[in-house]
Amino acid sequence: MSLLHPLAAIFGLASLVVAAGYALVALVAVLIWELRRVRAAPLPLPPVTVLKPLCGAEPGLYAHLRSYCEQDLPEFQIVFGVRDPGDPALTVVARLRREFPAIPIETVVNPQLHGSNYKISNLINMLSLARHEVLVMADSDTYVSPEYLRAVTAPLLDGQVGLVTCLYQDVPTARLWSRLGAMYVNEWYMPSVLVAWLFGHDGYVSGQSLCLRAQTLQAIGGLPAMANHLADDHRLGELVRAQGLKVVLSRYLPRACHEEPSYESLRRHELRWMRTIHVLQPLGFKLMCLSFSLPLAVLGLALTLAEPSLTRTAWALFGTALCARLALHFRGRWRGERRLFPDLWLLPWRDLLILWVWCRSFLSSRVTWRGNDFDVGSDGVMRRLS
């Protein structure tokens, strides 16, 4: 029994080292990324078709879609698509067509499914109306500034670039669950993406914003090649790289509205995200617990304090992990976009919830998306459950 305390203390110290180390690296990655973000140069760029799949009247939908009509690009087209002729998003589209008569705005209403991924089916139905070679596919909940299209299309001037994608910043509605959901994205998921980026990993692709040539899309088999995949964006990146082309992470940062009406909605959403990561990176997913810096630091401190000789070191490492975690929490709020302190009390609950969702995602391959249940195989293919 006398060996238990020293062993527990050593394990606790290791946990503290990992927690503090990861939190610091995540903070450094985020700060480096912030420093490298610059506006796109005013280059002559080709015309663009923007494809916007819609589903329902989401919070802020008019403002989000309107931002795509105010782009600083001489020629662009917008194609909106819905599956249901009664979709309330069509009212917003009609308003935009009246407000911006000079912009070619097309609308597709088509319920046809081409696979288990409803979003990709919607995009397939819309693609026939695209007029231009350069395609931008963007989610309906994103808000962008006028330089967005210039920023994401400029990398395609390099013939070796096949796909351009973006990180994004989540902006929550006032609901408690929305605020927790935005913290998941802004304070854990995006920093973890940037840690991978800092060490040279280029596997990240986000469906929030995708830009590629129609020729590239045709070469990889078109959108039907992703019609049954849960992580359609990741699959797109894989297929583009298989053509010998590069995937570029744009310096532009769109804003995405995050709405979670209930705990159940938040739970389903994050389980789907975690299950996606589990499918794409099985080994990395198992090691993901090392990125849960605050719970790991608390566990390490509790174990290490049993050994008096390590107390000072333990508190120093815990303080380092805590300060870095707080910096990640506050970093997006210093510019005045959101108030500093209202969500501070949510921080420990947010990190515990991430840990719980991670544990829960080992137990089932079932995900819920837009009210439909699917089973996801190890190949990432979704199969709808009856």
C-alpha positions in Angstrom: 0.0 0.0 0.0 3.0 2.3 0.6 3.7 2.4 -3.1 0.2 3.7 -4.0 0.8 7.3 -2.9 4.1 7.8 -4.9 2.6 6.1 -8.0 -0.5 8.2 -7.8 1.6 11.3 -7.3 3.7 10.5 -10.4 0.6 9.9 -12.5 -0.8 13.1 -11.2 2.3 15.0 -12.0 2.3 13.5 -15.5 -1.3 14.6 -15.9 -0.4 18.2 -14.9 2.5 18.3 -17.3 0.3 17.2 -20.2 -2.5 19.6 -19.2 -0.3 22.6 -18.9 1.7 21.7 -22.0 -1.3 21.2 -24.2 -3.1 24.3 -23.0 0.1 26.4 -23.6 0.6 24.9 -27.1 -3.1 25.5 -28.0 -2.8 29.1 -26.9 0.4 29.6 -28.8 -1.2 28.1 -32.0 -4.2 30.4 -31.7 -2.0 33.5 -31.2 0.2 32.6 -34.2 -2.9 32.1 -36.3 -4.3 35.5 -35.2 -1.0 37.2 -36.1 -0.9 35.7 -39.6 -4.5 36.6 -40.6 -4.4 39.4 -43.2 -6.8 40.7 -45.8 -6.6 39.3 -49.3 -4.8 41.3 -51.9 -6.9 43.1 -54.5 -6.2 40.7 -57.4 -8.3 40.2 -60.6 -10.4 37.2 -59.8 -12.7 35.0 -61.9 -16.5 35.1 -61.4 -17.9 32.8 -58.7 -21.1 30.8 -58.1 -22.1 30.6 -54.4 -24.1 27.5 -53.5 -26.2 28.0 -50.3 -28.2 25.0 -49.1 -31.0 26.0 -46.8 -33.3 24.3 -44.3 -35.7 26.3 -42.2 -35.7 29.8 -40.8 -32.6 29.8 -38.6 -31.9 32.7 -36.3 -30.4 35.6 -38.2 -30.9 34.0 -41.6 -31.7 37.2 -43.4 -28.6 38.9 -42.1 -26.4 35.9 -42.9 -27.7 35.5 -46.5 -27.6 39.2 -47.1 -23.9 39.3 -46.3 -23.3 37.1 -49.3 -25.1 39.6 -51.5 -22.7 42.4 -50.5 -19.5 40.9 -51.8 -16.7 43.0 -53.2 -16.4 41.0 -56.4 -17.4 42.3 -59.9 -19.3 39.1 -60.9 -20.9 36.4 -58.8 -24.0 34.3 -58.7 -25.9 32.9 -55.7 -27.9 29.7 -55.9 -30.1 28.8 -52.9 -31.6 25.4 -52.5 -34.3 23.8 -50.3 -36.0 20.4 -50.3 -39.4 21.5 -49.2 -41.6 24.0 -51.2 -43.0 25.2 -47.9 -39.6 26.0 -46.3 -39.8 29.4 -44.6 -36.3 30.2 -45.9 -37.8 30.8 -49.3 -39.4 34.0 -47.9 -36.0 35.3 -47.0 -34.7 34.5 -50.5 -37.6 36.3 -52.1 -36.8 39.4 -50.0 -33.2 39.3 -51.1 -34.1 39.0 -54.8 -36.2 42.1 -54.5 -33.4 43.9 -52.6 -30.6 43.0 -54.9 -32.1 42.8 -58.5 -28.7 43.2 -60.1 -27.3 40.0 -58.6 -28.2 36.7 -60.3 -30.0 34.8 -57.5 -31.4 31.4 -58.4 -33.6 29.2 -56.3 -33.9 25.4 -56.5 -36.8 23.5 -54.8 -36.2 19.8 -55.1 -36.8 17.0 -52.6 -34.8 14.4 -54.5 -32.3 12.4 -52.4 -29.1 11.1 -53.9 -27.8 9.5 -50.7 -28.2 9.6 -46.9 -26.5 13.0 -46.6 -29.3 15.5 -47.1 -27.1 18.5 -47.4 -25.1 16.9 -50.3 -28.3 15.9 -52.0 -29.5 19.5 -51.8 -26.2 20.7 -53.3 -26.4 18.1 -56.1 -29.9 19.4 -57.0 -28.5 23.0 -57.0 -25.4 22.4 -59.0 -27.0 22.3 -62.5 -27.8 26.1 -62.2 -24.2 27.1 -61.5 -22.9 29.4 -64.2 -19.3 29.8 -63.2 -16.2 27.6 -63.0 -15.3 28.7 -59.4 -17.7 27.3 -56.8 -18.2 28.4 -53.2 -20.3 26.2 -50.9 -21.2 27.8 -47.6 -23.5 26.9 -44.8 -26.6 29.0 -44.2 -25.6 30.1 -40.6 -22.5 31.9 -41.6 -22.0 35.7 -41.7 -19.2 37.2 -43.9 -17.8 40.6 -44.7 -17.5 42.0 -48.3 -14.0 40.7 -48.8 -14.9 37.0 -48.2 -15.2 35.9 -51.8 -11.9 37.6 -52.7 -10.2 36.0 -49.7 -11.3 32.4 -50.4 -11.0 32.4 -54.2 -7.5 34.1 -54.4 -5.6 30.9 -53.5 -7.1 29.1 -56.5 -5.0 31.4 -58.7 -2.3 28.8 -57.9 -2.9 25.8 -60.1 -1.6 23.4 -57.5 -4.4 24.4 -55.0 -7.5 22.3 -55.4 -9.6 23.3 -52.4 -9.8 26.3 -50.0 -11.5 26.0 -46.6 -11.8 28.2 -43.5 -11.8 28.0 -39.7 -14.8 29.8 -38.2 -15.8 31.7 -35.1 -19.1 30.6 -33.4 -21.4 33.4 -32.2 -24.1 32.1 -29.9 -27.6 33.3 -29.4 -28.6 34.3 -25.9 -29.7 30.8 -24.8 -27.5 29.0 -22.2 -27.1 25.9 -24.4 -26.1 28.0 -27.4 -23.4 29.7 -25.3 -22.1 26.3 -24.1 -22.1 25.1 -27.7 -20.1 28.1 -29.0 -17.5 27.5 -26.2 -17.1 24.0 -27.5 -16.1 25.4 -31.0 -14.2 28.5 -30.0 -12.3 27.3 -27.0 -11.7 23.6 -27.7 -12.4 22.4 -31.2 -10.8 25.3 -33.2 -7.7 25.5 -30.9 -7.2 21.7 -31.4 -7.4 22.2 -35.2 -4.8 24.9 -34.9 -2.5 22.7 -32.7 -2.6 20.2 -35.6 -1.9 23.0 -38.1 1.0 24.3 -36.1 2.7 20.9 -36.4 2.1 20.7 -40.1 -1.1 18.6 -40.3 -3.3 19.7 -43.2 -6.3 17.3 -42.8 -8.8 19.9 -41.7 -11.7 20.7 -44.0 -14.8 22.5 -42.9 -18.2 22.4 -44.7 -18.9 25.9 -43.3 -16.9 27.3 -46.2 -15.5 25.4 -49.3 -14.1 26.8 -52.5 -13.0 24.8 -55.5 -13.1 24.7 -59.3 -15.9 22.8 -61.0 -13.3 21.0 -63.0 -11.7 19.7 -59.8 -15.1 18.6 -58.5 -15.8 16.7 -61.7 -12.4 15.0 -61.6 -13.1 13.5 -58.1 -16.5 12.1 -59.2 -18.6 15.1 -58.3 -20.7 15.6 -55.2 -22.3 12.1 -55.5 -18.9 10.8 -54.2 -19.8 12.2 -50.8 -23.6 11.7 -50.8 -23.5 8.9 -48.2 -20.7 10.2 -45.9 -21.2 11.8 -42.5 -18.0 13.9 -42.8 -18.6 15.0 -46.4 -16.2 17.9 -46.1 -13.4 15.6 -44.9 -14.1 13.2 -47.7 -13.9 16.0 -50.2 -10.5 17.0 -48.9 -9.3 13.4 -49.2 -10.5 13.1 -52.8 -8.9 16.5 -53.8 -5.5 15.5 -52.3 -5.7 12.2 -54.2 -5.7 14.3 -57.4 -2.3 15.7 -56.3 -3.8 19.0 -55.4 -3.3 21.0 -52.2 -5.9 21.9 -49.6 -5.4 25.5 -48.3 -6.6 26.9 -45.0 -7.7 30.4 -45.8 -6.8 33.3 -43.6 -10.3 34.5 -43.6 -12.5 33.8 -40.5 -16.3 33.7 -41.1 -18.7 33.9 -38.2 -21.3 31.2 -37.6 -24.4 31.6 -35.6 -24.8 28.9 -32.9 -28.3 28.1 -31.8 -29.1 25.3 -29.3 -32.6 25.5 -28.0 -32.1 22.8 -25.4 -29.7 20.5 -23.6 -30.9 17.6 -25.8 -30.2 19.5 -28.9 -26.7 20.3 -27.7 -26.0 16.7 -26.7 -27.1 15.4 -30.1 -25.1 18.0 -32.0 -21.9 17.3 -30.1 -22.3 13.6 -30.1 -22.5 13.8 -33.9 -19.3 15.9 -34.0 -17.5 13.5 -31.7 -18.7 10.5 -33.6 -17.4 12.1 -36.8 -13.9 12.6 -35.3 -14.0 9.0 -34.0 -14.7 7.7 -37.5 -12.0 9.9 -39.2 -9.2 9.4 -36.6 -9.8 6.3 -34.4 -6.4 6.5 -32.7 -6.3 10.2 -32.4 -9.8 10.1 -30.9 -8.7 7.8 -28.1 -5.9 10.2 -27.2 -8.2 13.2 -27.4 -8.5 13.1 -23.6 -5.1 14.6 -23.4 -6.6 17.9 -24.8 -9.1 18.2 -21.9 -6.7 20.4 -20.1 -8.8 21.6 -17.2 -10.3 18.2 -16.0 -6.9 16.7 -16.5 -5.3 19.4 -14.4 -7.8 19.0 -11.6 -7.3 15.3 -11.6 -3.5 15.7 -11.6 -3.6 18.3 -8.7 -5.8 16.0 -6.6 -3.4 13.1 -7.0 -0.1 15.1 -6.6 -1.1 16.9 -3.4 -0.8 13.6 -1.6 3.0 13.9 -2.0 4.2 17.0 -0.1 7.5 17.2 -2.0 5.6 17.9 -5.2 3.1 20.4 -3.9 4.9 23.5 -5.2 5.4 22.0 -8.6 1.9 20.8 -8.8 0.4 24.2 -8.0 2.7 25.8 -10.6 1.6 23.4 -13.3 -2.0 23.7 -12.4 -1.8 27.5 -12.4 -0.2 27.4 -15.9 -2.9 25.2 -17.3 -5.6 27.3 -15.7 -4.2 30.6 -17.0 -3.8 29.2 -20.5 -7.3 27.9 -20.4 -8.7 31.2 -19.2 -6.7 33.0 -22.0 -8.4 30.7 -24.6 -11.8 31.6 -23.0 -11.2 35.4 -23.1 -9.2 35.7 -26.4 -12.3 36.2 -28.6 -13.8 38.7 -26.3 -11.1 41.3 -25.9 -12.1 43.0 -29.1 -15.5 43.9 -27.6 -17.5 41.5 -29.8 -18.9 39.9 -26.6 -18.9 40.7 -22.9 -16.0 39.4 -21.0 -17.3 37.7 -17.9 -20.9 36.4 -18.3 -19.8 32.9 -19.4 -16.9 32.5 -17.1 -18.9 30.4 -14.6 -19.7 28.0 -17.5 -16.1 27.1 -18.1 -15.7 24.1 -15.7 -19.1 22.7 -16.8 -18.2 23.2 -20.5 -15.0 21.2 -20.0 -16.7 18.4 -18.0 -19.4 18.2 -20.7 -16.8 17.7 -23.4 -15.3 14.9 -21.4 -18.7 13.3 -20.9 -19.6 13.5 -24.6 -16.2 12.0 -25.5 -16.8 9.0 -23.2 -20.4 8.7 -24.5 -19.3 8.6 -28.1 -17.5 5.3 -27.6 -20.8 3.5 -26.8 -22.8 4.0 -30.0 -22.4 4.6 -33.7 -25.8 6.3 -33.9 -26.1 10.0 -34.7 -29.0 12.4 -35.2 -29.0 14.9 -38.0 -31.8 17.3 -38.8 -34.3 15.1 -36.9 -33.2 11.8 -38.6 -31.3 8.9 -37.0 -28.4 7.3 -38.8 -25.9 4.5 -38.0 -22.3 5.4 -39.0 -19.9 2.7 -40.1 -16.2 2.7 -39.6 -15.9 3.9 -43.2 -17.8 7.1 -42.4 -20.8 6.1 -44.5 -24.3 6.9 -43.0 -27.1 4.4 -43.1 -30.5 5.8 -42.2 -32.3 3.9 -39.3 -36.0 3.2 -39.9 
